[in-house]
């Protein structure tokens, strides 16, 4: 499992606490299936307004992402807050509530209630997924994937103790923290790693880890 790269799916260091950014012009409306919750996903952006990670509203004022998106790789320090942009173009500063490096999960606090995605409590091998992220800074990119299998993987802090889903999908740098959703629009997993030697193969944090983290 060392072929998986755990911290290379984000494109820039997270921004530490600073003043809120000016909201960019709203994006043009997009047509999508009601089961694909584009408006429940966000972009984590740096001080030049470029996306480097993704996230998903999992409650009216809670945004879930990957913990490695919130940690400075040079200092190993967790950010106090990060800039977040919504699907409609609103930008705000979101405080970091907590991180769990063992499961590569992080939680942000949003200033206002928002539409959110429900959590899935199960998954099936071969299940089709919709994955939303910002690969190579291409924001709100929709892609199709499938659950290959479930597995226990080495975590950053506790080897062999991380529940994950192996997903067949063309994820790339910038997908980190983004969600994989089932046909009901429920969050099935959070993008964490991609394979270094196998094309279109990634690892997503499994539902059990997500539910336990948010409990």
Secondary structure by P-SEA (a helix, b strand, c coil): ccccccccccccccccccccccccccccbbbbbcccccccbbbbccccccccbbbbbccccbbbbbccccccccccccccbbbbbcccbbbbbbccccccccccbbbbbbccccbbbbbbccccccbbbbbbccccccccccccccccbbbbbbcccccccbbbbbcccccccccccbbbbcccccccccccccccccccccccccaaaaaaaac
